[in-house]
Amino acid sequence: MDPFRSTIAALRRRYGKPPAPVSRDPFQLILWEHVAYLAPDPQRRLAFETLRDQVGLAPAKILAASPKKLEAIARIGGKIAPALRAQRMLESAGRVLDEWDGDLSAALELPLPKARRALMKFAMIGEPGADKILVIAKKARLVPLDSNALRVLARLGFITETKNYSATYRRAQEVLAPSLPANHDWLEAAGALLRRHGQETCLRSNPACARCALYRSCPSSSVALTPRKSPAH
């Protein structure tokens, strides 16, 4: 089996099937990024669900909400800059209404480079974030990679991690491209599994190599392999 696909298969055996994304609507996925910052996924989900239940997720609903209401919901998603994140929700909603007639999914029908650029106009959405949205919306054939996933790939020897995040990200996509199936659910799951592995096991500091499902094939592992004993004669 292809080494990258073998890696994802091992991670799936270790962690199980990742949960489905909170939405496949591009604007809602942008709200998912705005509503929390440096928060664990359960906390982010709580903030997102509160926004959905108390305000609504359509651009017009966001614009109709008071900044204080949005700030209070953003605060559920973390204490860092809730007022700024609330303002970003309003700005993003306004952009969708002004530029896309209230339906950002129209941007996803553009050729891939143009669709990516359209998404990157929104605050907090860089190239990796735009690509993640495109994969979840089943418009791009690549693996969503965050910093955790890139670290895992570097330690496994698929890529060399550099100080230039964008260059590392693009190189990773180039390296993985020949291994990727056309199955968007697989691509989406691969990104989620790499991210989880980086968050829980392949940590930036003090990685837990002893309980890593990949340590036998990992060139960066700190676990010494036990030599096989020669058969007795």
URWOWO-V105892 format. One record per residue. N is the residue number from 1. RES is the residue in three letters. PSI is psi as a letter, one per 30 degrees, with the letter a starting at -180 (NA if undefined). OMEGA is omega in radians with two decimals (NA if undefined). NEAR is the number of other ideal C-beta (glycine too) atoms within 8 Angstrom. Layout:
n	res	psi	omega	near
N	RES	PSI	OMEGA	NEAR
N	RES	PSI	OMEGA	NEAR
This chain:
n	res	psi	omega	near
1	MET	k	3.06	5
2	ASP	k	-3.08	6
3	PRO	e	-3.13	9
4	PHE	e	3.11	9
5	ARG	e	3.08	9
6	SER	e	3.10	10
7	THR	e	-3.13	11
8	ILE	e	3.10	13
9	ALA	e	3.12	9
10	ALA	e	3.12	10
11	LEU	e	3.10	14
12	ARG	e	3.08	11
13	ARG	e	-3.11	6
14	ARG	e	-2.99	8
15	TYR	f	-3.08	8
16	GLY	a	-3.13	5
17	LYS	k	3.13	5
18	PRO	l	3.07	10
19	PRO	l	3.11	5
20	ALA	l	3.09	4
21	PRO	l	-3.08	8
22	VAL	f	-3.14	8
23	SER	l	2.98	8
24	ARG	g	3.10	7
25	ASP	k	-3.04	9
26	PRO	e	3.13	12
27	PHE	e	3.11	13
28	GLN	e	3.09	10
29	LEU	e	3.03	16
30	ILE	e	3.06	15
31	LEU	e	3.09	14
32	TRP	e	3.11	12
33	GLU	e	-3.10	9
34	HIS	e	-2.91	13
35	VAL	f	3.12	15
36	ALA	l	3.11	15
37	TYR	k	-3.11	8
38	LEU	h	-3.13	5
39	ALA	k	3.06	10
40	PRO	l	-3.05	5
41	ASP	e	3.12	6
42	PRO	e	3.12	6
43	GLN	e	3.10	12
44	ARG	e	3.14	13
45	ARG	e	3.12	9
46	LEU	e	3.12	10
47	ALA	e	-3.13	16
48	PHE	e	-3.14	14
49	GLU	e	3.06	8
50	THR	e	3.07	10
51	LEU	e	3.13	13
52	ARG	e	-3.03	9
53	ASP	e	-3.03	6
54	GLN	f	-3.11	7
55	VAL	e	-3.01	12
56	GLY	l	-3.03	6
57	LEU	f	3.10	12
58	ALA	k	3.14	8
59	PRO	e	-3.13	12
60	ALA	e	3.12	9
61	LYS	e	3.13	10
62	ILE	e	-3.13	16
63	LEU	f	-3.14	10
64	ALA	f	-3.11	5
65	ALA	l	3.10	9
66	SER	k	3.08	5
67	PRO	e	3.13	10
68	LYS	e	3.11	6
69	LYS	e	3.14	10
70	LEU	e	3.11	15
71	GLU	e	3.13	12
72	ALA	e	3.12	9
73	ILE	e	3.11	15
74	ALA	e	3.14	17
75	ARG	f	3.06	9
76	ILE	e	-3.13	11
77	GLY	g	3.09	16
78	GLY	l	-3.06	12
79	LYS	f	-3.07	4
80	ILE	j	3.00	6
81	ALA	h	3.13	6
82	PRO	e	3.13	13
83	ALA	e	3.12	9
84	LEU	e	-3.14	7
85	ARG	e	3.06	15
86	ALA	e	3.11	13
87	GLN	e	3.11	9
88	ARG	e	3.06	11
89	MET	e	3.14	14
90	LEU	e	-3.13	12
91	GLU	e	3.13	9
92	SER	e	3.10	16
93	ALA	e	3.12	13
94	GLY	e	3.13	10
95	ARG	e	-3.13	11
96	VAL	e	3.13	13
97	LEU	e	-3.08	12
98	ASP	e	-3.00	6
99	GLU	f	-3.03	5
100	TRP	g	3.08	11
101	ASP	h	3.07	5
102	GLY	g	-3.07	8
103	ASP	j	-3.10	7
104	LEU	f	3.12	11
105	SER	f	3.09	9
106	ALA	e	3.13	8
107	ALA	f	-3.09	11
108	LEU	f	3.10	11
109	GLU	f	3.09	6
110	LEU	l	2.98	8
111	PRO	k	-2.98	5
112	LEU	e	-3.13	9
113	PRO	e	3.14	6
114	LYS	e	3.10	8
115	ALA	e	3.12	15
116	ARG	e	3.14	12
117	ARG	e	3.12	9
118	ALA	e	3.14	9
119	LEU	e	-3.10	15
120	MET	f	3.04	11
121	LYS	f	-3.11	7
122	PHE	k	3.14	9
123	ALA	k	3.09	7
124	MET	g	3.13	9
125	ILE	j	3.04	12
126	GLY	a	-3.12	7
127	GLU	e	3.11	10
128	PRO	e	3.13	10
129	GLY	e	3.10	12
130	ALA	e	3.13	14
131	ASP	e	3.11	14
132	LYS	e	3.11	12
133	ILE	e	-3.12	13
134	LEU	e	3.10	15
135	VAL	e	-3.14	16
136	ILE	e	3.10	11
137	ALA	g	3.08	11
138	LYS	h	-3.13	6
139	LYS	f	-3.10	8
140	ALA	k	3.13	7
141	ARG	i	3.08	6
142	LEU	l	3.14	12
143	VAL	k	3.06	12
144	PRO	k	-3.06	15
145	LEU	j	2.99	13
146	ASP	a	-3.09	11
147	SER	e	3.10	7
148	ASN	e	-3.13	13
149	ALA	e	3.12	14
150	LEU	e	3.12	15
151	ARG	e	3.11	12
152	VAL	e	-3.13	12
153	LEU	e	3.13	13
154	ALA	e	-3.12	12
155	ARG	f	3.10	11
156	LEU	f	3.08	12
157	GLY	g	3.11	7
158	PHE	e	-3.12	10
159	ILE	l	2.98	10
160	THR	k	-3.13	6
161	GLU	k	3.13	7
162	THR	l	3.11	6
163	LYS	f	3.12	3
164	ASN	j	-3.05	6
165	TYR	e	-3.10	8
166	SER	e	3.13	7
167	ALA	e	3.11	8
168	THR	e	-3.14	14
169	TYR	e	-3.10	12
170	ARG	e	3.10	9
171	ARG	e	3.11	10
172	ALA	e	3.14	13
173	GLN	e	3.11	12
174	GLU	e	-3.09	7
175	VAL	e	-3.07	8
176	LEU	f	-3.00	13
177	ALA	e	-3.11	8
178	PRO	f	-3.08	4
179	SER	f	-2.91	8
180	LEU	k	3.03	10
181	PRO	l	3.10	5
182	ALA	g	-3.10	5
183	ASN	j	-3.08	6
184	HIS	e	3.09	9
185	ASP	e	3.10	6
186	TRP	e	-3.13	9
187	LEU	e	3.13	15
188	GLU	e	-3.14	13
189	ALA	e	3.14	12
190	ALA	e	3.12	10
191	GLY	e	-3.14	15
192	ALA	e	-3.13	11
193	LEU	e	3.09	13
194	LEU	e	3.12	16
195	ARG	e	-3.12	12
196	ARG	e	3.14	12
197	HIS	e	3.10	16
198	GLY	e	-3.13	15
199	GLN	e	-2.97	7
200	GLU	f	-3.02	7
201	THR	e	-3.10	10
202	CYS	i	-3.04	11
203	LEU	l	3.13	10
204	ARG	e	3.08	4
205	SER	k	3.12	4
206	ASN	h	3.09	4
207	PRO	k	-3.07	12
208	ALA	i	-3.06	10
209	CYS	e	-3.07	10
210	ALA	f	3.12	7
211	ARG	g	-3.13	5
212	CYS	k	3.13	14
213	ALA	f	-3.04	8
214	LEU	g	-2.95	12
215	TYR	f	-3.10	10
216	ARG	f	-3.13	6
217	SER	g	-3.06	8
218	CYS	j	3.13	12
219	PRO	f	-3.13	6
220	SER	g	-3.05	8
221	SER	k	3.07	10
222	SER	g	-3.12	6
223	VAL	k	3.12	8
224	ALA	k	3.12	3
225	LEU	k	3.11	5
226	THR	k	-3.14	4
227	PRO	k	3.10	4
228	ARG	k	3.11	4
229	LYS	k	3.08	4
230	SER	k	3.14	4
231	PRO	k	3.14	4
232	ALA	k	3.13	3
233	HIS	NA	NA	2
